[in-house]
Amino acid sequence: MNAISAQGVNKVFNPDTDEEVIALQDINLDVEAGEFISLIGPSGCGKSTLMRLIGDLLQPSSGDLTVNGMAPAAARLARQYGMVFQAATLYEWRSVIRNVELPLEVMGFPKGKRRKQAQAMLDMVELGAFAQHYPWQLSGGMQQRVSIARALAFDPAVLLMDEPFGALDEFTRERMNLELLKIWDQTGKTIVFVTHSISEAVFLSNRIVVMSPRPGRITEIVGNTLPHPRDFNTRNDPAYHDLVANVRDLLRDAVGSVSTRPDGAE
């Protein structure tokens, strides 16, 4: 069974009005359990919208979408996924460990169990020594690692990540890429990752899903055979640069195919 399956999914905002926007059109995508995929495309192509449909933050206008064999709403109630956004969205008045404990607290876990689980997640992201610090005492990269620990605290099957490293400097971003691959290797989670960075998508993913400008469509799914484990040297591999160039060409083709459509539609 696929971890995520989308068949003929469409999303229209403000249907049947002058403000109608077709955000996603005929999305077909199957994601295997334990797979790491990246969604990439130009701004406004619907990457984040697709992720929000998977996460039950939005509902499809039509088509079929399942998460671990369930409708997204049922998957959400079953705690099937955790979410990480571009902003860490930590509570400044709660210590780091109490931020990680928060979903477990909401779910009614006893204090001792949630403290033990939160500490284990902080240890995994190499922030165990910072458990009693507060978010404002941490760097941006450290705050994002806390948000990843929080998303993993209740052991979801799927991790949805919407440009989580977009606001970081390049060096910190590359280190966070390595940290995320380590976490993925340790946990075996299914990860869906939204990014604008071609190099990041190639470095991280099993497959790269290339999307067109609005209305967002999947124009190509690129397999990634770069070996694991990946490290800083991976970015020097000629095969890595070839794959980056290939994805860049596919994105250019996707943008060009829309801009040259005879009806002038976008």
DRENPA-3360 file (N, C-alpha, C; in nm, 2 decimals, always signed):
BEGIN
1 = MNAISAQG = +0.08/-0.12/+0.00/+0.00/+0.00/+0.00/+0.09/+0.12/+0.00 ~ +0.05/+0.22/-0.08/+0.13/+0.35/-0.09/+0.10/+0.43/+0.04 ~ +0.20/+0.50/+0.08/+0.18/+0.59/+0.19/+0.09/+0.71/+0.15 ~ +0.10/+0.76/+0.03/+0.02/+0.86/-0.02/-0.02/+0.83/-0.16 ~ -0.15/+0.85/-0.19/-0.19/+0.83/-0.33/-0.29/+0.94/-0.37 ~ -0.25/+1.01/-0.48/-0.34/+1.11/-0.54/-0.38/+1.07/-0.68 ~ -0.51/+1.06/-0.71/-0.55/+1.02/-0.84/-0.65/+1.13/-0.89 ~ -0.61/+1.20/-1.00/-0.70/+1.30/-1.06/-0.74/+1.41/-0.97;
9 = VNKVFNPD = -0.65/+1.45/-0.88/-0.68/+1.55/-0.78/-0.68/+1.69/-0.84 ~ -0.78/+1.77/-0.82/-0.79/+1.91/-0.86/-0.82/+2.00/-0.74 ~ -0.77/+2.12/-0.74/-0.81/+2.22/-0.64/-0.84/+2.35/-0.71 ~ -0.96/+2.40/-0.69/-1.01/+2.53/-0.74/-1.05/+2.61/-0.62 ~ -0.99/+2.73/-0.62/-1.03/+2.83/-0.52/-1.14/+2.92/-0.58 ~ -1.23/+2.96/-0.50/-1.34/+3.05/-0.54/-1.41/+3.01/-0.67 ~ -1.46/+2.88/-0.67/-1.52/+2.83/-0.79/-1.64/+2.91/-0.84 ~ -1.66/+2.92/-0.97/-1.78/+2.98/-1.03/-1.79/+3.12/-0.99;
17 = TDEEVIAL = -1.68/+3.19/-0.97/-1.68/+3.34/-0.94/-1.58/+3.40/-1.03 ~ -1.58/+3.53/-1.03/-1.48/+3.61/-1.11/-1.34/+3.59/-1.06 ~ -1.33/+3.55/-0.93/-1.20/+3.53/-0.87/-1.16/+3.38/-0.87 ~ -1.22/+3.30/-0.95/-1.18/+3.16/-0.96/-1.03/+3.14/-1.00 ~ -0.97/+3.05/-0.92/-0.83/+3.02/-0.95/-0.81/+2.87/-0.95 ~ -0.77/+2.81/-1.06/-0.74/+2.67/-1.07/-0.59/+2.65/-1.02 ~ -0.58/+2.60/-0.89/-0.45/+2.59/-0.83/-0.38/+2.46/-0.87 ~ -0.45/+2.35/-0.88/-0.40/+2.22/-0.91/-0.49/+2.15/-1.01;
25 = QDINLDVE = -0.43/+2.08/-1.11/-0.51/+2.02/-1.21/-0.46/+1.88/-1.24 ~ -0.54/+1.78/-1.22/-0.52/+1.65/-1.26/-0.39/+1.59/-1.20 ~ -0.38/+1.60/-1.07/-0.26/+1.55/-1.00/-0.27/+1.40/-0.98 ~ -0.17/+1.33/-1.03/-0.16/+1.19/-1.01/-0.02/+1.16/-0.95 ~ -0.02/+1.10/-0.83/+0.11/+1.08/-0.76/+0.09/+0.97/-0.66 ~ +0.18/+0.87/-0.66/+0.19/+0.77/-0.56/+0.32/+0.78/-0.49 ~ +0.32/+0.78/-0.36/+0.44/+0.79/-0.28/+0.45/+0.66/-0.19 ~ +0.56/+0.59/-0.21/+0.58/+0.46/-0.13/+0.61/+0.49/+0.01;
33 = AGEFISLI = +0.58/+0.40/+0.10/+0.61/+0.41/+0.24/+0.77/+0.42/+0.25 ~ +0.82/+0.51/+0.33/+0.96/+0.53/+0.35/+1.03/+0.61/+0.25 ~ +0.96/+0.66/+0.15/+1.02/+0.73/+0.04/+1.04/+0.88/+0.08 ~ +1.14/+0.94/+0.02/+1.16/+1.09/+0.04/+1.14/+1.15/-0.10 ~ +1.04/+1.23/-0.11/+1.02/+1.30/-0.24/+1.02/+1.45/-0.22 ~ +1.06/+1.52/-0.32/+1.06/+1.67/-0.31/+0.96/+1.72/-0.42 ~ +0.88/+1.82/-0.39/+0.80/+1.89/-0.48/+0.87/+2.02/-0.52 ~ +0.89/+2.04/-0.65/+0.96/+2.16/-0.69/+0.89/+2.22/-0.81;
41 = GPSGCGKS = +0.89/+2.36/-0.82/+0.83/+2.43/-0.93/+0.84/+2.58/-0.90 ~ +0.80/+2.66/-1.00/+0.80/+2.80/-0.98/+0.70/+2.85/-0.87 ~ +0.72/+2.97/-0.82/+0.63/+3.02/-0.72/+0.48/+3.02/-0.77 ~ +0.39/+2.98/-0.69/+0.25/+2.98/-0.73/+0.21/+2.86/-0.81 ~ +0.29/+2.75/-0.81/+0.26/+2.64/-0.89/+0.17/+2.54/-0.82 ~ +0.15/+2.56/-0.69/+0.07/+2.47/-0.61/+0.14/+2.37/-0.52 ~ +0.27/+2.38/-0.51/+0.34/+2.29/-0.42/+0.29/+2.28/-0.28 ~ +0.28/+2.40/-0.22/+0.23/+2.40/-0.08/+0.08/+2.37/-0.08;
49 = TLMRLIGD = +0.00/+2.40/-0.18/-0.14/+2.36/-0.18/-0.15/+2.21/-0.18 ~ -0.07/+2.14/-0.26/-0.07/+2.00/-0.26/-0.04/+1.94/-0.13 ~ +0.06/+2.00/-0.06/+0.10/+1.95/+0.07/-0.01/+1.97/+0.17 ~ -0.08/+2.08/+0.16/-0.19/+2.11/+0.25/-0.31/+2.02/+0.23 ~ -0.33/+1.98/+0.10/-0.43/+1.88/+0.08/-0.40/+1.75/+0.14 ~ -0.27/+1.71/+0.13/-0.23/+1.58/+0.19/-0.25/+1.59/+0.35 ~ -0.22/+1.71/+0.40/-0.23/+1.73/+0.55/-0.36/+1.76/+0.60 ~ -0.47/+1.76/+0.51/-0.60/+1.80/+0.55/-0.62/+1.94/+0.60;
57 = LLQPSSGD = -0.53/+2.03/+0.56/-0.55/+2.17/+0.59/-0.64/+2.24/+0.48 ~ -0.65/+2.17/+0.36/-0.74/+2.21/+0.26/-0.80/+2.08/+0.21 ~ -0.91/+2.09/+0.13/-0.98/+1.97/+0.08/-0.98/+1.98/-0.07 ~ -0.96/+1.87/-0.14/-0.96/+1.87/-0.29/-1.10/+1.91/-0.34 ~ -1.10/+1.98/-0.46/-1.22/+2.01/-0.53/-1.28/+1.88/-0.59 ~ -1.19/+1.80/-0.64/-1.23/+1.67/-0.70/-1.11/+1.58/-0.70 ~ -1.14/+1.45/-0.73/-1.03/+1.35/-0.73/-1.02/+1.27/-0.60 ~ -0.93/+1.17/-0.60/-0.92/+1.09/-0.48/-0.78/+1.10/-0.42;
65 = LTVNGMAP = -0.78/+1.12/-0.29/-0.65/+1.14/-0.21/-0.66/+1.06/-0.09 ~ -0.55/+0.97/-0.06/-0.55/+0.89/+0.06/-0.41/+0.90/+0.12 ~ -0.41/+0.89/+0.25/-0.28/+0.88/+0.33/-0.29/+0.75/+0.41 ~ -0.20/+0.66/+0.38/-0.20/+0.52/+0.44/-0.33/+0.46/+0.43 ~ -0.40/+0.47/+0.31/-0.52/+0.41/+0.29/-0.64/+0.48/+0.34 ~ -0.62/+0.59/+0.41/-0.73/+0.67/+0.47/-0.75/+0.80/+0.40 ~ -0.87/+0.86/+0.41/-0.89/+0.99/+0.36/-0.81/+1.08/+0.45 ~ -0.76/+1.20/+0.40/-0.67/+1.29/+0.48/-0.73/+1.32/+0.62;
73 = AAARLARQ = -0.86/+1.35/+0.62/-0.92/+1.38/+0.75/-0.91/+1.27/+0.85 ~ -0.93/+1.15/+0.81/-0.91/+1.03/+0.90/-0.77/+1.01/+0.93 ~ -0.68/+1.03/+0.84/-0.53/+1.02/+0.87/-0.49/+1.12/+0.97 ~ -0.54/+1.24/+0.96/-0.51/+1.35/+1.06/-0.56/+1.31/+1.20 ~ -0.68/+1.25/+1.21/-0.73/+1.21/+1.34/-0.65/+1.09/+1.39 ~ -0.60/+1.01/+1.30/-0.52/+0.90/+1.34/-0.37/+0.93/+1.37 ~ -0.34/+1.06/+1.36/-0.20/+1.11/+1.39/-0.10/+1.05/+1.29 ~ -0.14/+1.04/+1.17/-0.05/+0.98/+1.07/+0.06/+1.07/+1.02;
81 = YGMVFQAA = +0.05/+1.20/+1.04/+0.16/+1.28/+0.99/+0.19/+1.40/+1.08 ~ +0.32/+1.44/+1.08/+0.36/+1.56/+1.14/+0.40/+1.66/+1.03 ~ +0.39/+1.79/+1.07/+0.42/+1.90/+0.97/+0.52/+1.99/+1.02 ~ +0.61/+2.04/+0.93/+0.71/+2.14/+0.96/+0.70/+2.24/+0.86 ~ +0.69/+2.37/+0.90/+0.68/+2.48/+0.81/+0.81/+2.57/+0.80 ~ +0.81/+2.67/+0.72/+0.93/+2.75/+0.70/+0.96/+2.82/+0.83 ~ +0.86/+2.87/+0.90/+0.89/+2.93/+1.03/+0.88/+2.82/+1.14 ~ +0.97/+2.82/+1.24/+0.97/+2.72/+1.34/+0.84/+2.72/+1.43;
89 = TLYEWRSV = +0.78/+2.83/+1.44/+0.66/+2.85/+1.52/+0.66/+2.79/+1.66 ~ +0.77/+2.82/+1.73/+0.79/+2.77/+1.87/+0.73/+2.88/+1.96 ~ +0.68/+2.83/+2.08/+0.63/+2.92/+2.18/+0.75/+2.97/+2.26 ~ +0.77/+3.10/+2.26/+0.89/+3.16/+2.32/+0.89/+3.14/+2.47 ~ +0.77/+3.13/+2.53/+0.76/+3.12/+2.68/+0.78/+2.98/+2.73 ~ +0.78/+2.88/+2.63/+0.80/+2.74/+2.67/+0.95/+2.70/+2.65 ~ +1.00/+2.63/+2.73/+1.14/+2.58/+2.71/+1.14/+2.49/+2.59 ~ +1.26/+2.46/+2.54/+1.27/+2.37/+2.42/+1.20/+2.24/+2.44;
97 = IRNVELPL = +1.23/+2.17/+2.55/+1.17/+2.04/+2.57/+1.02/+2.05/+2.59 ~ +0.97/+2.16/+2.64/+0.82/+2.17/+2.66/+0.76/+2.21/+2.52 ~ +0.83/+2.27/+2.43/+0.78/+2.29/+2.30/+0.76/+2.15/+2.23 ~ +0.86/+2.07/+2.24/+0.86/+1.93/+2.18/+0.75/+1.85/+2.24 ~ +0.73/+1.87/+2.37/+0.62/+1.79/+2.44/+0.48/+1.83/+2.40 ~ +0.46/+1.95/+2.34/+0.33/+2.01/+2.32/+0.23/+1.91/+2.26 ~ +0.26/+1.85/+2.14/+0.16/+1.76/+2.08/+0.13/+1.65/+2.17 ~ +0.23/+1.60/+2.24/+0.20/+1.49/+2.33/+0.11/+1.53/+2.45;
105 = EVMGFPKG = +0.13/+1.65/+2.49/+0.05/+1.71/+2.60/-0.10/+1.72/+2.55 ~ -0.11/+1.77/+2.43/-0.25/+1.78/+2.37/-0.32/+1.65/+2.36 ~ -0.24/+1.55/+2.33/-0.29/+1.41/+2.31/-0.31/+1.34/+2.44 ~ -0.28/+1.40/+2.55/-0.31/+1.34/+2.68/-0.20/+1.24/+2.73 ~ -0.08/+1.25/+2.68/+0.02/+1.16/+2.73/+0.06/+1.20/+2.87 ~ +0.08/+1.10/+2.96/+0.13/+1.14/+3.10/+0.26/+1.21/+3.10 ~ +0.28/+1.29/+3.20/+0.40/+1.38/+3.20/+0.53/+1.31/+3.18 ~ +0.55/+1.20/+3.26/+0.67/+1.13/+3.25/+0.70/+1.07/+3.11;
113 = KRRKQAQA = +0.60/+1.02/+3.05/+0.62/+0.96/+2.92/+0.65/+1.06/+2.81 ~ +0.58/+1.18/+2.82/+0.60/+1.28/+2.72/+0.74/+1.34/+2.74 ~ +0.78/+1.36/+2.86/+0.92/+1.41/+2.89/+1.02/+1.32/+2.83 ~ +1.01/+1.19/+2.85/+1.10/+1.09/+2.80/+1.11/+1.09/+2.65 ~ +0.99/+1.10/+2.59/+0.98/+1.09/+2.44/+1.04/+1.22/+2.38 ~ +1.01/+1.34/+2.44/+1.06/+1.47/+2.40/+1.21/+1.47/+2.41 ~ +1.27/+1.42/+2.52/+1.41/+1.42/+2.53/+1.48/+1.33/+2.43 ~ +1.41/+1.22/+2.40/+1.47/+1.12/+2.30/+1.47/+1.19/+2.16;
121 = MLDMVELG = +1.37/+1.27/+2.13/+1.37/+1.34/+2.00/+1.47/+1.45/+1.99 ~ +1.49/+1.52/+2.10/+1.60/+1.62/+2.11/+1.73/+1.56/+2.09 ~ +1.75/+1.45/+2.16/+1.88/+1.38/+2.14/+1.90/+1.34/+1.99 ~ +1.80/+1.30/+1.93/+1.81/+1.25/+1.79/+1.85/+1.37/+1.70 ~ +1.80/+1.49/+1.73/+1.84/+1.61/+1.64/+1.96/+1.68/+1.70 ~ +2.03/+1.61/+1.80/+2.15/+1.66/+1.86/+2.13/+1.79/+1.93 ~ +2.02/+1.80/+2.00/+1.99/+1.92/+2.09/+1.96/+1.88/+2.23 ~ +1.99/+1.76/+2.27/+1.96/+1.71/+2.40/+2.01/+1.81/+2.51;
129 = AFAQHYPW = +2.12/+1.87/+2.49/+2.18/+1.95/+2.59/+2.11/+2.09/+2.60 ~ +2.02/+2.12/+2.51/+1.95/+2.25/+2.51/+1.81/+2.24/+2.55 ~ +1.77/+2.13/+2.61/+1.63/+2.10/+2.65/+1.57/+2.21/+2.74 ~ +1.65/+2.27/+2.83/+1.60/+2.37/+2.92/+1.62/+2.51/+2.87 ~ +1.67/+2.53/+2.75/+1.69/+2.66/+2.69/+1.55/+2.70/+2.63 ~ +1.54/+2.83/+2.59/+1.42/+2.88/+2.53/+1.45/+2.91/+2.38 ~ +1.35/+2.91/+2.30/+1.37/+2.93/+2.16/+1.45/+3.05/+2.12 ~ +1.43/+3.16/+2.19/+1.50/+3.29/+2.16/+1.65/+3.28/+2.19;
137 = QLSGGMQQ = +1.69/+3.17/+2.26/+1.84/+3.15/+2.29/+1.90/+3.06/+2.18 ~ +1.83/+3.02/+2.08/+1.88/+2.93/+1.98/+1.89/+3.00/+1.84 ~ +1.98/+2.95/+1.76/+1.99/+3.00/+1.62/+1.87/+2.95/+1.54 ~ +1.86/+3.01/+1.42/+1.75/+2.97/+1.33/+1.75/+2.82/+1.30 ~ +1.87/+2.77/+1.27/+1.88/+2.63/+1.23/+1.85/+2.54/+1.35 ~ +1.89/+2.58/+1.47/+1.86/+2.50/+1.59/+1.71/+2.50/+1.62 ~ +1.64/+2.62/+1.60/+1.50/+2.62/+1.61/+1.43/+2.53/+1.52 ~ +1.47/+2.52/+1.39/+1.41/+2.43/+1.30/+1.43/+2.28/+1.34;
145 = RVSIARAL = +1.54/+2.25/+1.40/+1.56/+2.12/+1.45/+1.47/+2.09/+1.56 ~ +1.44/+2.19/+1.65/+1.34/+2.17/+1.75/+1.20/+2.14/+1.69 ~ +1.17/+2.22/+1.58/+1.04/+2.20/+1.52/+1.03/+2.06/+1.46 ~ +1.14/+2.01/+1.40/+1.14/+1.87/+1.35/+1.12/+1.77/+1.46 ~ +1.19/+1.79/+1.57/+1.17/+1.70/+1.69/+1.03/+1.70/+1.73 ~ +0.97/+1.82/+1.74/+0.83/+1.83/+1.78/+0.73/+1.75/+1.68 ~ +0.76/+1.76/+1.55/+0.68/+1.70/+1.45/+0.69/+1.55/+1.46 ~ +0.80/+1.50/+1.51/+0.83/+1.35/+1.52/+0.79/+1.30/+1.66;
153 = AFDPAVLL = +0.76/+1.38/+1.75/+0.74/+1.34/+1.89/+0.64/+1.23/+1.91 ~ +0.53/+1.23/+1.83/+0.42/+1.13/+1.84/+0.43/+1.02/+1.74 ~ +0.55/+1.01/+1.68/+0.58/+0.90/+1.59/+0.49/+0.89/+1.47 ~ +0.47/+1.00/+1.39/+0.38/+0.99/+1.27/+0.45/+0.91/+1.16 ~ +0.37/+0.85/+1.08/+0.42/+0.77/+0.96/+0.47/+0.86/+0.85 ~ +0.42/+0.98/+0.84/+0.45/+1.07/+0.73/+0.49/+1.21/+0.79 ~ +0.60/+1.26/+0.73/+0.65/+1.40/+0.77/+0.63/+1.49/+0.65 ~ +0.55/+1.60/+0.67/+0.53/+1.69/+0.56/+0.61/+1.82/+0.59;
161 = MDEPFGAL = +0.69/+1.86/+0.50/+0.79/+1.97/+0.53/+0.77/+2.08/+0.41 ~ +0.73/+2.20/+0.45/+0.70/+2.30/+0.36/+0.81/+2.41/+0.36 ~ +0.91/+2.40/+0.28/+1.02/+2.49/+0.27/+1.08/+2.52/+0.41 ~ +1.11/+2.41/+0.49/+1.16/+2.43/+0.63/+1.29/+2.51/+0.64 ~ +1.37/+2.51/+0.54/+1.51/+2.57/+0.55/+1.52/+2.69/+0.46 ~ +1.41/+2.74/+0.41/+1.41/+2.85/+0.31/+1.47/+2.98/+0.37 ~ +1.46/+3.00/+0.50/+1.50/+3.13/+0.56/+1.64/+3.12/+0.61 ~ +1.71/+3.00/+0.60/+1.84/+2.99/+0.66/+1.95/+3.03/+0.56;
169 = DEFTRERM = +2.07/+3.06/+0.61/+2.18/+3.09/+0.52/+2.23/+2.96/+0.46 ~ +2.30/+2.97/+0.35/+2.34/+2.86/+0.27/+2.41/+2.75/+0.35 ~ +2.51/+2.79/+0.43/+2.59/+2.69/+0.50/+2.50/+2.62/+0.60 ~ +2.42/+2.69/+0.68/+2.33/+2.63/+0.77/+2.23/+2.54/+0.70 ~ +2.18/+2.58/+0.59/+2.09/+2.50/+0.51/+2.15/+2.37/+0.47 ~ +2.27/+2.37/+0.42/+2.34/+2.25/+0.38/+2.36/+2.15/+0.50 ~ +2.39/+2.21/+0.61/+2.41/+2.12/+0.73/+2.27/+2.07/+0.77 ~ +2.17/+2.15/+0.76/+2.03/+2.09/+0.80/+1.99/+1.98/+0.70;
177 = NLELLKIW = +2.03/+1.99/+0.57/+2.00/+1.89/+0.48/+2.07/+1.76/+0.53 ~ +2.19/+1.76/+0.57/+2.26/+1.64/+0.62/+2.19/+1.59/+0.75 ~ +2.14/+1.68/+0.84/+2.07/+1.64/+0.96/+1.94/+1.57/+0.92 ~ +1.87/+1.62/+0.82/+1.74/+1.57/+0.78/+1.76/+1.43/+0.72 ~ +1.86/+1.41/+0.64/+1.89/+1.28/+0.59/+1.92/+1.18/+0.70 ~ +2.00/+1.22/+0.80/+2.03/+1.13/+0.91/+1.90/+1.09/+0.98 ~ +1.81/+1.19/+1.01/+1.68/+1.16/+1.07/+1.60/+1.06/+0.99 ~ +1.60/+1.09/+0.86/+1.52/+1.00/+0.77/+1.58/+0.86/+0.78;
185 = DQTGKTIV = +1.71/+0.84/+0.78/+1.77/+0.71/+0.78/+1.74/+0.64/+0.91 ~ +1.74/+0.72/+1.02/+1.71/+0.66/+1.15/+1.56/+0.62/+1.17 ~ +1.47/+0.70/+1.11/+1.33/+0.68/+1.14/+1.25/+0.60/+1.03 ~ +1.30/+0.61/+0.91/+1.23/+0.54/+0.80/+1.10/+0.61/+0.77 ~ +1.08/+0.74/+0.80/+0.96/+0.80/+0.77/+0.94/+0.83/+0.62 ~ +0.81/+0.84/+0.58/+0.78/+0.89/+0.45/+0.79/+1.05/+0.46 ~ +0.87/+1.11/+0.37/+0.88/+1.25/+0.38/+0.84/+1.32/+0.24 ~ +0.76/+1.42/+0.25/+0.72/+1.50/+0.14/+0.77/+1.64/+0.17;
193 = FVTHSISE = +0.86/+1.69/+0.08/+0.94/+1.81/+0.11/+0.92/+1.91/+0.00 ~ +0.87/+2.03/+0.03/+0.85/+2.14/-0.07/+0.97/+2.23/-0.06 ~ +1.03/+2.26/-0.18/+1.14/+2.35/-0.19/+1.14/+2.42/-0.32 ~ +1.21/+2.54/-0.32/+1.24/+2.61/-0.44/+1.38/+2.58/-0.49 ~ +1.46/+2.51/-0.41/+1.60/+2.49/-0.45/+1.62/+2.36/-0.52 ~ +1.67/+2.37/-0.65/+1.69/+2.25/-0.72/+1.80/+2.16/-0.66 ~ +1.91/+2.23/-0.61/+2.02/+2.15/-0.55/+1.97/+2.08/-0.43 ~ +1.89/+2.14/-0.35/+1.84/+2.08/-0.23/+1.75/+1.96/-0.26;
201 = AVFLSNRI = +1.66/+1.98/-0.36/+1.58/+1.86/-0.40/+1.66/+1.75/-0.44 ~ +1.76/+1.77/-0.52/+1.85/+1.66/-0.57/+1.93/+1.60/-0.46 ~ +1.98/+1.68/-0.37/+2.06/+1.62/-0.26/+1.97/+1.53/-0.17 ~ +1.85/+1.57/-0.15/+1.77/+1.50/-0.04/+1.69/+1.38/-0.09 ~ +1.64/+1.39/-0.22/+1.52/+1.30/-0.25/+1.56/+1.17/-0.32 ~ +1.46/+1.08/-0.31/+1.46/+0.96/-0.39/+1.40/+1.00/-0.53 ~ +1.30/+1.08/-0.53/+1.24/+1.13/-0.65/+1.21/+1.28/-0.64 ~ +1.22/+1.35/-0.75/+1.19/+1.49/-0.76/+1.07/+1.51/-0.85;
209 = VVMSPRPG = +0.96/+1.57/-0.79/+0.84/+1.59/-0.86/+0.84/+1.73/-0.92 ~ +0.84/+1.74/-1.05/+0.85/+1.88/-1.11/+0.71/+1.92/-1.15 ~ +0.68/+2.05/-1.11/+0.55/+2.10/-1.13/+0.55/+2.22/-1.22 ~ +0.44/+2.24/-1.30/+0.43/+2.35/-1.39/+0.37/+2.48/-1.32 ~ +0.39/+2.60/-1.38/+0.31/+2.71/-1.33/+0.16/+2.69/-1.33 ~ +0.09/+2.77/-1.25/-0.05/+2.75/-1.24/-0.12/+2.75/-1.38 ~ -0.22/+2.66/-1.39/-0.26/+2.56/-1.30/-0.16/+2.45/-1.27 ~ -0.13/+2.42/-1.15/-0.02/+2.33/-1.12/-0.05/+2.19/-1.16;
217 = RITEIVGN = +0.05/+2.14/-1.24/+0.04/+2.00/-1.29/+0.18/+1.94/-1.27 ~ +0.18/+1.81/-1.26/+0.30/+1.73/-1.25/+0.35/+1.71/-1.39 ~ +0.46/+1.77/-1.43/+0.51/+1.75/-1.57/+0.61/+1.64/-1.58 ~ +0.68/+1.61/-1.47/+0.78/+1.51/-1.47/+0.81/+1.46/-1.33 ~ +0.84/+1.33/-1.32/+0.89/+1.28/-1.19/+1.03/+1.21/-1.22 ~ +1.13/+1.27/-1.15/+1.27/+1.23/-1.18/+1.32/+1.14/-1.07 ~ +1.37/+1.02/-1.11/+1.43/+0.93/-1.02/+1.57/+0.98/-0.98 ~ +1.61/+0.95/-0.86/+1.74/+0.99/-0.81/+1.82/+0.87/-0.77;
225 = TLPHPRDF = +1.93/+0.84/-0.84/+2.01/+0.72/-0.81/+2.14/+0.75/-0.74 ~ +2.15/+0.88/-0.69/+2.27/+0.91/-0.61/+2.28/+0.82/-0.49 ~ +2.40/+0.76/-0.46/+2.41/+0.66/-0.35/+2.39/+0.73/-0.22 ~ +2.36/+0.65/-0.12/+2.35/+0.68/+0.02/+2.46/+0.61/+0.09 ~ +2.52/+0.66/+0.20/+2.48/+0.79/+0.26/+2.54/+0.91/+0.18 ~ +2.46/+1.02/+0.18/+2.51/+1.14/+0.11/+2.57/+1.23/+0.21 ~ +2.68/+1.30/+0.16/+2.75/+1.40/+0.25/+2.79/+1.52/+0.17 ~ +2.87/+1.60/+0.23/+2.92/+1.72/+0.16/+2.98/+1.69/+0.02;
233 = NTRNDPAY = +3.05/+1.57/+0.02/+3.12/+1.54/-0.11/+3.02/+1.50/-0.22 ~ +2.90/+1.47/-0.18/+2.80/+1.43/-0.29/+2.78/+1.55/-0.38 ~ +2.79/+1.67/-0.33/+2.77/+1.79/-0.41/+2.88/+1.81/-0.51 ~ +2.99/+1.74/-0.50/+3.10/+1.74/-0.59/+3.10/+1.63/-0.70 ~ +3.00/+1.54/-0.68/+2.99/+1.43/-0.77/+2.94/+1.48/-0.91 ~ +3.00/+1.44/-1.02/+2.95/+1.48/-1.15/+2.80/+1.44/-1.18 ~ +2.77/+1.32/-1.12/+2.63/+1.27/-1.14/+2.53/+1.37/-1.07 ~ +2.57/+1.42/-0.96/+2.49/+1.52/-0.89/+2.47/+1.65/-0.97;
241 = HDLVANVR = +2.57/+1.70/-1.03/+2.56/+1.82/-1.12/+2.48/+1.79/-1.24 ~ +2.49/+1.67/-1.30/+2.41/+1.63/-1.41/+2.26/+1.63/-1.38 ~ +2.23/+1.58/-1.26/+2.09/+1.57/-1.22/+2.03/+1.71/-1.19 ~ +2.11/+1.79/-1.13/+2.07/+1.93/-1.11/+2.04/+2.00/-1.24 ~ +2.13/+1.98/-1.34/+2.11/+2.04/-1.47/+1.98/+1.98/-1.54 ~ +1.96/+1.85/-1.52/+1.84/+1.79/-1.58/+1.71/+1.85/-1.52 ~ +1.71/+1.86/-1.39/+1.59/+1.91/-1.33/+1.57/+2.06/-1.37 ~ +1.68/+2.14/-1.37/+1.66/+2.28/-1.42/+1.61/+2.29/-1.56;
249 = DLLRDAVG = +1.65/+2.20/-1.65/+1.60/+2.20/-1.79/+1.45/+2.17/-1.79 ~ +1.41/+2.07/-1.70/+1.27/+2.03/-1.70/+1.18/+2.14/-1.65 ~ +1.23/+2.22/-1.55/+1.16/+2.33/-1.50/+1.15/+2.44/-1.60 ~ +1.25/+2.47/-1.68/+1.25/+2.56/-1.79/+1.14/+2.52/-1.89 ~ +1.14/+2.39/-1.92/+1.05/+2.34/-2.02/+0.91/+2.36/-1.97 ~ +0.88/+2.33/-1.84/+0.75/+2.34/-1.78/+0.70/+2.48/-1.79 ~ +0.79/+2.58/-1.76/+0.75/+2.72/-1.76/+0.72/+2.76/-1.90 ~ +0.81/+2.72/-2.00/+0.79/+2.75/-2.13/+0.67/+2.70/-2.20;
257 = SVSTRPDG = +0.63/+2.58/-2.16/+0.51/+2.52/-2.22/+0.38/+2.59/-2.18 ~ +0.39/+2.66/-2.06/+0.27/+2.74/-2.02/+0.27/+2.87/-2.09 ~ +0.39/+2.94/-2.09/+0.40/+3.07/-2.15/+0.37/+3.08/-2.30 ~ +0.39/+2.97/-2.36/+0.37/+2.96/-2.51/+0.23/+2.90/-2.55 ~ +0.15/+2.87/-2.45/+0.02/+2.81/-2.49/-0.06/+2.90/-2.58 ~ -0.12/+2.85/-2.68/-0.19/+2.94/-2.78/-0.31/+3.02/-2.72 ~ -0.37/+2.97/-2.61/-0.48/+3.04/-2.55/-0.43/+3.15/-2.45 ~ -0.30/+3.15/-2.43/-0.25/+3.25/-2.34/-0.28/+3.22/-2.19;
265 = AE = -0.33/+3.11/-2.16/-0.37/+3.08/-2.02/-0.25/+3.06/-1.94 ~ -0.27/+3.08/-1.81/-0.17/+3.06/-1.71/-0.21/+2.95/-1.61;
% end
